[in-house]
Amino acid sequence: MSLHKELKHLFSKAVIHQAQSISPGAVDALAVHEAAGALLRLRGDEVAQVSYVGSMNQTTAAALYKWMAEPKFWVQVGNVATH
């Protein structure tokens, strides 16, 4: 399965839509880091991953989606002075 298809399965349409307009300054980098780590720990358990993402704060989920779909976005987040 391609990354794009996996992301569409993992994240809701609402989160994907929100991710399109999220600004780097709105990202809680620590929360996204923790969420990415949790997804890695759940690797191989697709049902648990979908459940975890569904239970996340929507803004964090949108930032995680954006980071996974567009890695260059994280460069912009890294340039923000405060998080």
C-alpha positions, 0 to 999 in steps of 0.5 A: 500500500502506498504512503498516501493510501495508508495516510487516508486510511489512518486519518479522517477526512476532517483531519486531512482537510485541517492539515491543509491549512495548519500553520507551522506556528500552530504545531505542538512539536512535542505532542507530534513527536510523542504521537509519532512514537506511539504510532511506531510502537503500534507498528503492525497493529493497524486497528490500534493505530487507527484507534489511536489516531482517532482518539488524538487531539485533532490539531495534533493529528492534523500536524502529524498528518502534515508531517508524514505527508509533507516532510518539508513541513517539519523544516518550517515548524523547526524555524518557529521560535516558540512551541 
